[in-house]
Amino acid sequence: MTMTRRLLIEQGGPGHRGPSLPSCDVPERPLAEHLPGARLRRDLRLPQVSEPEVVRHFIELSTLNHHIDRGLYPLGSCTMKHNPKLNDEIAGLPGFALAHPLAGDEASQGALRVIAELQKTLAEITGFSAVTTQPAAGAQGETTGLLMIRAWHRSRGEGDQRRKVIVPDSAHGTNPASVNLVGYETVTVASEVHAMVDPNALRAALDDRTAAVMLTLPNTLGLFEPRIREIIWLAHEAGAQVYMDGANLNALVGLVRPGELGFDLMHINLHKTFSTPHGGGGPGAGPVAVAAHLEPFLPVPVIEEQGGTLRLTSDRPRSVGRVHSFNGNFGILLRGLVYMSTLGPPGLREVSRTAILNANYLMRRLAKTYELPHPEHCMHEFVLSGRGLRKSGVKTLDVAKRLLDFGVHAPTVYFPLIVDEALMIEPTETETLDRLDHFAAAMERIAKEAEENPKMLLDAPHTTPVSRLDEGRAARELILHWGGGAPRAAQAPAPGAPTRA
Amino acid sequence: MSFIGLSRDEERRMLDAIGVPRYEDLLAAIPKEVVLDRDLAVPGPLPEIDSRRRFGEWARANDADHAISFMGGGLYDHYIPAALNAIAMRSEFATAYTPYQPEVAQGSLTAIFEFQSMIVELTGTEVANASLYDGATAAVEAALLARHQTGRARIVVAGAIHPHTIDVLRTYLEQDVTVVADRGGQCAAEDLKSALGSDVAAVLYQHPNFFGLLESPQTIHALAHETGALAVAICDPISLALLEPPGASGADIVVGEGQSLGNPPSFGGPLLGFFGCKQSLVRRMPGRIAAQTVDRHGRRGFVLTLQTREQHIRREKATSNICTNQGLLALRATIYLGLLGKLGLTEVAELCVQKAHHAASLAAALPGFKLAHGGPFFREFVLECPGDAADVVRAARAKAILPGVDLGQFRSEWRKWLLVAVTEQRSAAEIDRWAEALRASGGRS
């Protein structure tokens, strides 16, 4: 006997309720007296379910997720590494979790110390002179960085003239989207045959209207740009600023400091490089590190130390302004700092060292089975092409879906756009040789299946809680909430996915 | 300390398999002169025991470690049920990535769908997204949507909106933001009317507003629509358990800060921006959206949909650049609303109203203190102190009470104003202690 899985709103009903609240211990008056003239709600259609059933609902949902504590999660550019549990415990200490951002500097010295220490540590790791921890995620880091670049050009009287940002065709989608958000125009430059930025193409694109060049290092193929300093020099010669997308910083920690390469600024994804949990889509944190000439433009508030007391100040006339309601994603910043100080200098160096070793090992093993368009040694990730499987009528998407049957997550697929049928694989340093071999064996078996029994891939996944989902139907019907469309399940939950008995 | 499981023997085998004699051969593409030849100058390595000591000391250096909170101004001290933390901290939710492979992410996707459903219900809108960074950036996204939708540039901000929200709007929109100041704490219809014109894309207002006072949503919606602008409400979700949802009286977009739904203030982040709007705006909506569908066996399931709006597909033509959002906080809000449900959330909101009004009446009776505004308020109110609010805060802190937000930190003309929030967590005895702390401090200034 199985029970069908129902949404919360399809459970319980009048007479069911969760945890109770204290009775009112102050003198009560009717709401209408307290809220004269206010228009009040007539009905509130929220679930009415007992605590045990709410707990079961979410615990059952949790069993439907893949997650890093269960198995390999080799999403390229996402850096799915182990999330140390200590970080969460420390972020949950009442002195941090309950700290209120408007309580004043004197009441918040511990929290301000965390932010100041993190800024110092990130400046040292990246080789820049100052850091803002305000941006809530990588994309907001990009926005903040571009706003600072815009403010810098304006301060030099070139604000109106310089409005183009050069972005390679291998870049993350957030780069051009952020460029658009600050009112700049994206100029895409094609990568050359080795997937590197072509200095000649760059030289041709650079002119006195270029505000910035945005580069990812290593690039999204996991390759270190050998001519990076020449590229940065070219951009600077043309009067442009050079922004580094730090999504791939895991390859460089303790090995190369981007500030020393000549970049003007970069963002850092704490939820990638520095182990904070991805939370099923966030929260992250996207601090931005800048060279000295951009420091006056950092968003407010900034932290200053006066006589041993840390203070938040917004008295920065050249600042781009405020980008977050309060102090950025403090709880994530704190987790990142705990991680960095847990590892210390030797541990941080091991991060990039082992990430690079793991990626190269996996790449060479899989290159015997799958096409490797760029055979150079990689950094922390690499990109395969699934186009060789086409002869069997199988696509990269089918490989990804079949992988789910082996207890590992699929790699990033169809990105970067410059590789046909791309599979972008980033194992990270926290995977062991056993795990890498298991993943490789699964990939090899899938390639064999593609030849011998392609239907096995086309029908995959076979062992997941649901089989392949109809995304086209979702977009056509647009049922976006439980009162939307014709929620047949609300009346007749019968065909819902069976739970384990 | 490291989180790496790799022996020297394994490393040797891996290098052999790669086909290089030395590890350094893998780094051939990196110019030698930029390879760091020293250790980073950072603290650590710290074993867990030492980490706990170091960070524990810093945690205790914050008043929040031991003080009773009457803090508000956008973030509130609501009770978080024990079951919520037990569920939300599970690895299955916390350590999963964005649900790009829906067959192994039905847990996250179902929860997002339920979150969207609850936001739609609370706000009275027709669709909602999976979350944004915080209340301020949600207001920015609403303004940007309105500009695209109307082809107009100017954004009018009406009445007492959180000063930080206005700051963030100005960071993104610069001179295109017009602020219509409050009159006696609330938005005055005639002031708003005179600021409107055919170049206005949206009117943004906050309800309850920054001072805790209720606005007149239907009046503001009507004025906005008369000039062809969109009406955007910035709301607190707890208050929406009692108040008529702005979507029901014509708001085109309802956004806000969802921290109060089961998330700790955490020194101002991570927070939870929510975004609901009319169905007709769904293709311009920022961020991720979950939708219901079926699998190949006809079983119900959920996927991310309308991804062609988003940056990873649409690049420079995307509706927003947001990628990572606040998924885990949206999950917490969903669990919170699931646990409390219809009855619990209504009781929380009613307790806030009763306790805030009780506290306000106690304080207004203290010599030298009075309420700064006369309008109806929900959970917080502005108290005018006999002297600087900063002095009141200092005196109360010595008694382990955070008595409210010193509004002097925003504007010098507000320096006597203390913004006080009272949630369901505050007992009558705690409110008495708070009033006594005010009385004692007032005598001194």
Chai-1 contact restraints between the chains, C-beta under 6 A:
chainA,res_idxA,chainB,res_idxB,connection_type,confidence,min_distance_angstrom,max_distance_angstrom,comment,restraint_id
A,L8,B,E114,contact,1.0,0.0,6.0,A-B,restraint_1
A,L8,B,G338,contact,1.0,0.0,6.0,A-B,restraint_2
A,R17,B,G341,contact,1.0,0.0,6.0,A-B,restraint_3
A,R17,B,L343,contact,1.0,0.0,6.0,A-B,restraint_4
A,G18,B,L339,contact,1.0,0.0,6.0,A-B,restraint_5
A,G18,B,L340,contact,1.0,0.0,6.0,A-B,restraint_6
A,G18,B,G341,contact,1.0,0.0,6.0,A-B,restraint_7
A,G18,B,G344,contact,1.0,0.0,6.0,A-B,restraint_8
A,P19,B,P81,contact,1.0,0.0,6.0,A-B,restraint_9
A,P19,B,L339,contact,1.0,0.0,6.0,A-B,restraint_10
A,L21,B,E347,contact,1.0,0.0,6.0,A-B,restraint_11
A,C24,B,Q354,contact,1.0,0.0,6.0,A-B,restraint_12
A,D25,B,A428,contact,1.0,0.0,6.0,A-B,restraint_13
A,V26,B,Q354,contact,1.0,0.0,6.0,A-B,restraint_14
A,V26,B,K355,contact,1.0,0.0,6.0,A-B,restraint_15
A,V26,B,H358,contact,1.0,0.0,6.0,A-B,restraint_16
A,V26,B,A428,contact,1.0,0.0,6.0,A-B,restraint_17
A,E28,B,Q354,contact,1.0,0.0,6.0,A-B,restraint_18
A,H34,B,V353,contact,1.0,0.0,6.0,A-B,restraint_19
A,H34,B,H357,contact,1.0,0.0,6.0,A-B,restraint_20
A,L35,B,P376,contact,1.0,0.0,6.0,A-B,restraint_21
A,P36,B,P376,contact,1.0,0.0,6.0,A-B,restraint_22
A,A38,B,L214,contact,1.0,0.0,6.0,A-B,restraint_23
A,A38,B,P376,contact,1.0,0.0,6.0,A-B,restraint_24
A,R39,B,E244,contact,1.0,0.0,6.0,A-B,restraint_25
A,L40,B,L242,contact,1.0,0.0,6.0,A-B,restraint_26
A,R41,B,E244,contact,1.0,0.0,6.0,A-B,restraint_27
A,L44,B,K342,contact,1.0,0.0,6.0,A-B,restraint_28
A,R45,B,E121,contact,1.0,0.0,6.0,A-B,restraint_29
A,L46,B,L337,contact,1.0,0.0,6.0,A-B,restraint_30
A,L46,B,G341,contact,1.0,0.0,6.0,A-B,restraint_31
A,L46,B,K342,contact,1.0,0.0,6.0,A-B,restraint_32
A,P47,B,G338,contact,1.0,0.0,6.0,A-B,restraint_33
A,P47,B,G341,contact,1.0,0.0,6.0,A-B,restraint_34
A,Q48,B,G341,contact,1.0,0.0,6.0,A-B,restraint_35
A,Q48,B,K342,contact,1.0,0.0,6.0,A-B,restraint_36
A,E51,B,A83,contact,1.0,0.0,6.0,A-B,restraint_37
A,V54,B,G338,contact,1.0,0.0,6.0,A-B,restraint_38
A,V54,B,L339,contact,1.0,0.0,6.0,A-B,restraint_39
A,V55,B,A83,contact,1.0,0.0,6.0,A-B,restraint_40
A,F58,B,I87,contact,1.0,0.0,6.0,A-B,restraint_41
A,F58,B,I335,contact,1.0,0.0,6.0,A-B,restraint_42
A,L61,B,G107,contact,1.0,0.0,6.0,A-B,restraint_43
A,L61,B,T110,contact,1.0,0.0,6.0,A-B,restraint_44
A,L61,B,A111,contact,1.0,0.0,6.0,A-B,restraint_45
A,S62,B,R90,contact,1.0,0.0,6.0,A-B,restraint_46
A,S62,B,E92,contact,1.0,0.0,6.0,A-B,restraint_47
A,S62,B,F93,contact,1.0,0.0,6.0,A-B,restraint_48
A,S62,B,G107,contact,1.0,0.0,6.0,A-B,restraint_49
A,L64,B,Q106,contact,1.0,0.0,6.0,A-B,restraint_50
A,L64,B,G107,contact,1.0,0.0,6.0,A-B,restraint_51
A,N65,B,E92,contact,1.0,0.0,6.0,A-B,restraint_52
A,N65,B,A96,contact,1.0,0.0,6.0,A-B,restraint_53
A,N65,B,A105,contact,1.0,0.0,6.0,A-B,restraint_54
A,N65,B,G107,contact,1.0,0.0,6.0,A-B,restraint_55
A,N65,B,S108,contact,1.0,0.0,6.0,A-B,restraint_56
A,H66,B,V104,contact,1.0,0.0,6.0,A-B,restraint_57
A,H67,B,S91,contact,1.0,0.0,6.0,A-B,restraint_58
A,H67,B,E92,contact,1.0,0.0,6.0,A-B,restraint_59
A,H67,B,T95,contact,1.0,0.0,6.0,A-B,restraint_60
A,H67,B,A96,contact,1.0,0.0,6.0,A-B,restraint_61
A,I68,B,T95,contact,1.0,0.0,6.0,A-B,restraint_62
A,D69,B,S91,contact,1.0,0.0,6.0,A-B,restraint_63
A,D69,B,T95,contact,1.0,0.0,6.0,A-B,restraint_64
A,L75,B,Y97,contact,1.0,0.0,6.0,A-B,restraint_65
A,C78,B,Y97,contact,1.0,0.0,6.0,A-B,restraint_66
A,H82,B,F3,contact,1.0,0.0,6.0,A-B,restraint_67
A,N83,B,T95,contact,1.0,0.0,6.0,A-B,restraint_68
A,L86,B,E48,contact,1.0,0.0,6.0,A-B,restraint_69
A,I90,B,F55,contact,1.0,0.0,6.0,A-B,restraint_70
A,L93,B,A59,contact,1.0,0.0,6.0,A-B,restraint_71
A,P94,B,D65,contact,1.0,0.0,6.0,A-B,restraint_72
A,G95,B,A59,contact,1.0,0.0,6.0,A-B,restraint_73
A,G95,B,R60,contact,1.0,0.0,6.0,A-B,restraint_74
A,G95,B,N62,contact,1.0,0.0,6.0,A-B,restraint_75
A,G95,B,A64,contact,1.0,0.0,6.0,A-B,restraint_76
A,G95,B,D65,contact,1.0,0.0,6.0,A-B,restraint_77
A,F96,B,A59,contact,1.0,0.0,6.0,A-B,restraint_78
A,A97,B,P264,contact,1.0,0.0,6.0,A-B,restraint_79
A,A97,B,S266,contact,1.0,0.0,6.0,A-B,restraint_80
A,L98,B,A64,contact,1.0,0.0,6.0,A-B,restraint_81
A,L98,B,P264,contact,1.0,0.0,6.0,A-B,restraint_82
A,A99,B,N62,contact,1.0,0.0,6.0,A-B,restraint_83
A,A99,B,A64,contact,1.0,0.0,6.0,A-B,restraint_84
A,A99,B,F267,contact,1.0,0.0,6.0,A-B,restraint_85
A,H100,B,M71,contact,1.0,0.0,6.0,A-B,restraint_86
A,H100,B,P265,contact,1.0,0.0,6.0,A-B,restraint_87
A,P101,B,F267,contact,1.0,0.0,6.0,A-B,restraint_88
A,P101,B,G268,contact,1.0,0.0,6.0,A-B,restraint_89
A,L102,B,G73,contact,1.0,0.0,6.0,A-B,restraint_90
A,L102,B,V405,contact,1.0,0.0,6.0,A-B,restraint_91
A,A103,B,D63,contact,1.0,0.0,6.0,A-B,restraint_92
A,A103,B,L402,contact,1.0,0.0,6.0,A-B,restraint_93
A,A107,B,D63,contact,1.0,0.0,6.0,A-B,restraint_94
A,S108,B,N62,contact,1.0,0.0,6.0,A-B,restraint_95
A,Q109,B,A61,contact,1.0,0.0,6.0,A-B,restraint_96
A,G110,B,W58,contact,1.0,0.0,6.0,A-B,restraint_97
A,G110,B,A59,contact,1.0,0.0,6.0,A-B,restraint_98
A,G110,B,A61,contact,1.0,0.0,6.0,A-B,restraint_99
A,G110,B,N62,contact,1.0,0.0,6.0,A-B,restraint_100
A,A111,B,N62,contact,1.0,0.0,6.0,A-B,restraint_101
A,A111,B,F267,contact,1.0,0.0,6.0,A-B,restraint_102
A,R113,B,W58,contact,1.0,0.0,6.0,A-B,restraint_103
A,V114,B,W58,contact,1.0,0.0,6.0,A-B,restraint_104
A,T121,B,V42,contact,1.0,0.0,6.0,A-B,restraint_105
A,E124,B,L40,contact,1.0,0.0,6.0,A-B,restraint_106
A,E124,B,A41,contact,1.0,0.0,6.0,A-B,restraint_107
A,E124,B,V42,contact,1.0,0.0,6.0,A-B,restraint_108
A,A136,B,Y133,contact,1.0,0.0,6.0,A-B,restraint_109
A,A137,B,T324,contact,1.0,0.0,6.0,A-B,restraint_110
A,A139,B,N321,contact,1.0,0.0,6.0,A-B,restraint_111
A,A139,B,I322,contact,1.0,0.0,6.0,A-B,restraint_112
A,A139,B,C323,contact,1.0,0.0,6.0,A-B,restraint_113
A,G173,B,Q311,contact,1.0,0.0,6.0,A-B,restraint_114
A,G173,B,H312,contact,1.0,0.0,6.0,A-B,restraint_115
A,G173,B,R315,contact,1.0,0.0,6.0,A-B,restraint_116
A,T174,B,Q311,contact,1.0,0.0,6.0,A-B,restraint_117
A,T174,B,N321,contact,1.0,0.0,6.0,A-B,restraint_118
A,T174,B,C323,contact,1.0,0.0,6.0,A-B,restraint_119
A,P176,B,R315,contact,1.0,0.0,6.0,A-B,restraint_120
A,P176,B,E316,contact,1.0,0.0,6.0,A-B,restraint_121
A,A177,B,Q311,contact,1.0,0.0,6.0,A-B,restraint_122
A,A177,B,A318,contact,1.0,0.0,6.0,A-B,restraint_123
A,A177,B,N321,contact,1.0,0.0,6.0,A-B,restraint_124
A,S178,B,N321,contact,1.0,0.0,6.0,A-B,restraint_125
A,N180,B,E316,contact,1.0,0.0,6.0,A-B,restraint_126
A,L181,B,N321,contact,1.0,0.0,6.0,A-B,restraint_127
A,T186,B,E316,contact,1.0,0.0,6.0,A-B,restraint_128
A,F224,B,A29,contact,1.0,0.0,6.0,A-B,restraint_129
A,F224,B,I30,contact,1.0,0.0,6.0,A-B,restraint_130
A,P226,B,A29,contact,1.0,0.0,6.0,A-B,restraint_131
A,G254,B,L40,contact,1.0,0.0,6.0,A-B,restraint_132
A,L255,B,L36,contact,1.0,0.0,6.0,A-B,restraint_133
A,V256,B,V34,contact,1.0,0.0,6.0,A-B,restraint_134
A,L261,B,V34,contact,1.0,0.0,6.0,A-B,restraint_135
A,P277,B,A94,contact,1.0,0.0,6.0,A-B,restraint_136
A,P277,B,T95,contact,1.0,0.0,6.0,A-B,restraint_137
A,H278,B,Y97,contact,1.0,0.0,6.0,A-B,restraint_138
A,G279,B,A94,contact,1.0,0.0,6.0,A-B,restraint_139
A,G279,B,G327,contact,1.0,0.0,6.0,A-B,restraint_140
A,G279,B,L328,contact,1.0,0.0,6.0,A-B,restraint_141
A,G280,B,F93,contact,1.0,0.0,6.0,A-B,restraint_142
A,G280,B,A96,contact,1.0,0.0,6.0,A-B,restraint_143
A,G280,B,S108,contact,1.0,0.0,6.0,A-B,restraint_144
A,G280,B,G327,contact,1.0,0.0,6.0,A-B,restraint_145
A,G281,B,T98,contact,1.0,0.0,6.0,A-B,restraint_146
A,G281,B,N325,contact,1.0,0.0,6.0,A-B,restraint_147
A,G281,B,G327,contact,1.0,0.0,6.0,A-B,restraint_148
A,G282,B,T324,contact,1.0,0.0,6.0,A-B,restraint_149
A,G282,B,N325,contact,1.0,0.0,6.0,A-B,restraint_150
A,G282,B,Q326,contact,1.0,0.0,6.0,A-B,restraint_151
A,G282,B,G327,contact,1.0,0.0,6.0,A-B,restraint_152
A,P283,B,P270,contact,1.0,0.0,6.0,A-B,restraint_153
A,P283,B,Q326,contact,1.0,0.0,6.0,A-B,restraint_154
A,G284,B,T324,contact,1.0,0.0,6.0,A-B,restraint_155
A,G321,B,D167,contact,1.0,0.0,6.0,A-B,restraint_156
A,G321,B,R170,contact,1.0,0.0,6.0,A-B,restraint_157
A,G321,B,T171,contact,1.0,0.0,6.0,A-B,restraint_158
A,R322,B,D167,contact,1.0,0.0,6.0,A-B,restraint_159
A,R322,B,V168,contact,1.0,0.0,6.0,A-B,restraint_160
A,R322,B,T171,contact,1.0,0.0,6.0,A-B,restraint_161
A,V323,B,T171,contact,1.0,0.0,6.0,A-B,restraint_162
A,S325,B,D134,contact,1.0,0.0,6.0,A-B,restraint_163
A,S325,B,G135,contact,1.0,0.0,6.0,A-B,restraint_164
A,S325,B,A136,contact,1.0,0.0,6.0,A-B,restraint_165
A,S325,B,H164,contact,1.0,0.0,6.0,A-B,restraint_166
A,F326,B,G268,contact,1.0,0.0,6.0,A-B,restraint_167
A,F326,B,G269,contact,1.0,0.0,6.0,A-B,restraint_168
A,N327,B,F267,contact,1.0,0.0,6.0,A-B,restraint_169
A,N327,B,G268,contact,1.0,0.0,6.0,A-B,restraint_170
A,N327,B,G269,contact,1.0,0.0,6.0,A-B,restraint_171
A,G328,B,G269,contact,1.0,0.0,6.0,A-B,restraint_172
A,N329,B,G269,contact,1.0,0.0,6.0,A-B,restraint_173
A,N329,B,P270,contact,1.0,0.0,6.0,A-B,restraint_174
A,F330,B,S266,contact,1.0,0.0,6.0,A-B,restraint_175
A,F330,B,F267,contact,1.0,0.0,6.0,A-B,restraint_176
A,F330,B,G268,contact,1.0,0.0,6.0,A-B,restraint_177
A,F330,B,G269,contact,1.0,0.0,6.0,A-B,restraint_178
A,G331,B,S266,contact,1.0,0.0,6.0,A-B,restraint_179
A,G331,B,P270,contact,1.0,0.0,6.0,A-B,restraint_180
A,I332,B,P270,contact,1.0,0.0,6.0,A-B,restraint_181
A,S341,B,P43,contact,1.0,0.0,6.0,A-B,restraint_182
A,S341,B,G44,contact,1.0,0.0,6.0,A-B,restraint_183
A,S341,B,L46,contact,1.0,0.0,6.0,A-B,restraint_184
A,T342,B,M1,contact,1.0,0.0,6.0,A-B,restraint_185
A,T342,B,L46,contact,1.0,0.0,6.0,A-B,restraint_186
A,T342,B,S51,contact,1.0,0.0,6.0,A-B,restraint_187
A,L343,B,P45,contact,1.0,0.0,6.0,A-B,restraint_188
A,G344,B,G44,contact,1.0,0.0,6.0,A-B,restraint_189
A,G344,B,P45,contact,1.0,0.0,6.0,A-B,restraint_190
A,P345,B,D39,contact,1.0,0.0,6.0,A-B,restraint_191
A,P345,B,L40,contact,1.0,0.0,6.0,A-B,restraint_192
A,G347,B,M1,contact,1.0,0.0,6.0,A-B,restraint_193
A,G347,B,S2,contact,1.0,0.0,6.0,A-B,restraint_194
A,G347,B,P45,contact,1.0,0.0,6.0,A-B,restraint_195
A,L348,B,L40,contact,1.0,0.0,6.0,A-B,restraint_196
A,E350,B,S2,contact,1.0,0.0,6.0,A-B,restraint_197
A,E350,B,I4,contact,1.0,0.0,6.0,A-B,restraint_198
A,T354,B,I4,contact,1.0,0.0,6.0,A-B,restraint_199
A,T354,B,L6,contact,1.0,0.0,6.0,A-B,restraint_200
A,I356,B,L26,contact,1.0,0.0,6.0,A-B,restraint_201
A,L357,B,M14,contact,1.0,0.0,6.0,A-B,restraint_202
A,N360,B,I18,contact,1.0,0.0,6.0,A-B,restraint_203
A,N360,B,L26,contact,1.0,0.0,6.0,A-B,restraint_204
A,Y361,B,M14,contact,1.0,0.0,6.0,A-B,restraint_205
A,Y361,B,I18,contact,1.0,0.0,6.0,A-B,restraint_206
A,R364,B,I18,contact,1.0,0.0,6.0,A-B,restraint_207
A,H377,B,L26,contact,1.0,0.0,6.0,A-B,restraint_208
A,L404,B,E103,contact,1.0,0.0,6.0,A-B,restraint_209
A,L404,B,V104,contact,1.0,0.0,6.0,A-B,restraint_210
A,A410,B,Q101,contact,1.0,0.0,6.0,A-B,restraint_211
A,E429,B,I4,contact,1.0,0.0,6.0,A-B,restraint_212
A,T430,B,F3,contact,1.0,0.0,6.0,A-B,restraint_213
A,T432,B,G5,contact,1.0,0.0,6.0,A-B,restraint_214
A,L433,B,E10,contact,1.0,0.0,6.0,A-B,restraint_215
A,P461,B,E103,contact,1.0,0.0,6.0,A-B,restraint_216
A,T464,B,E103,contact,1.0,0.0,6.0,A-B,restraint_217
A,T464,B,V104,contact,1.0,0.0,6.0,A-B,restraint_218
A,P465,B,Q106,contact,1.0,0.0,6.0,A-B,restraint_219
A,V466,B,E103,contact,1.0,0.0,6.0,A-B,restraint_220
A,V466,B,Q106,contact,1.0,0.0,6.0,A-B,restraint_221
A,V466,B,D295,contact,1.0,0.0,6.0,A-B,restraint_222
A,V466,B,R299,contact,1.0,0.0,6.0,A-B,restraint_223
A,V466,B,G301,contact,1.0,0.0,6.0,A-B,restraint_224
A,S467,B,D295,contact,1.0,0.0,6.0,A-B,restraint_225
A,S467,B,R296,contact,1.0,0.0,6.0,A-B,restraint_226
A,S467,B,H297,contact,1.0,0.0,6.0,A-B,restraint_227
A,R468,B,R296,contact,1.0,0.0,6.0,A-B,restraint_228
A,L469,B,P102,contact,1.0,0.0,6.0,A-B,restraint_229
A,L469,B,T293,contact,1.0,0.0,6.0,A-B,restraint_230
A,L469,B,D295,contact,1.0,0.0,6.0,A-B,restraint_231
A,L469,B,G301,contact,1.0,0.0,6.0,A-B,restraint_232
A,L469,B,V303,contact,1.0,0.0,6.0,A-B,restraint_233
A,D470,B,T293,contact,1.0,0.0,6.0,A-B,restraint_234
A,D470,B,V294,contact,1.0,0.0,6.0,A-B,restraint_235
A,E471,B,V303,contact,1.0,0.0,6.0,A-B,restraint_236
A,R473,B,T293,contact,1.0,0.0,6.0,A-B,restraint_237
A,A474,B,A291,contact,1.0,0.0,6.0,A-B,restraint_238
A,A474,B,T293,contact,1.0,0.0,6.0,A-B,restraint_239
A,A474,B,V303,contact,1.0,0.0,6.0,A-B,restraint_240
A,A474,B,T305,contact,1.0,0.0,6.0,A-B,restraint_241
A,A475,B,T305,contact,1.0,0.0,6.0,A-B,restraint_242
A,I479,B,A291,contact,1.0,0.0,6.0,A-B,restraint_243
A,I479,B,Q292,contact,1.0,0.0,6.0,A-B,restraint_244
A,L480,B,Q116,contact,1.0,0.0,6.0,A-B,restraint_245
A,L480,B,V127,contact,1.0,0.0,6.0,A-B,restraint_246
A,L480,B,A291,contact,1.0,0.0,6.0,A-B,restraint_247
A,H481,B,Q116,contact,1.0,0.0,6.0,A-B,restraint_248
A,H481,B,S117,contact,1.0,0.0,6.0,A-B,restraint_249
A,H481,B,V120,contact,1.0,0.0,6.0,A-B,restraint_250
A,W482,B,S117,contact,1.0,0.0,6.0,A-B,restraint_251
A,A489,B,R300,contact,1.0,0.0,6.0,A-B,restraint_252
A,P495,B,G298,contact,1.0,0.0,6.0,A-B,restraint_253
A,G496,B,R300,contact,1.0,0.0,6.0,A-B,restraint_254
A,A497,B,R299,contact,1.0,0.0,6.0,A-B,restraint_255
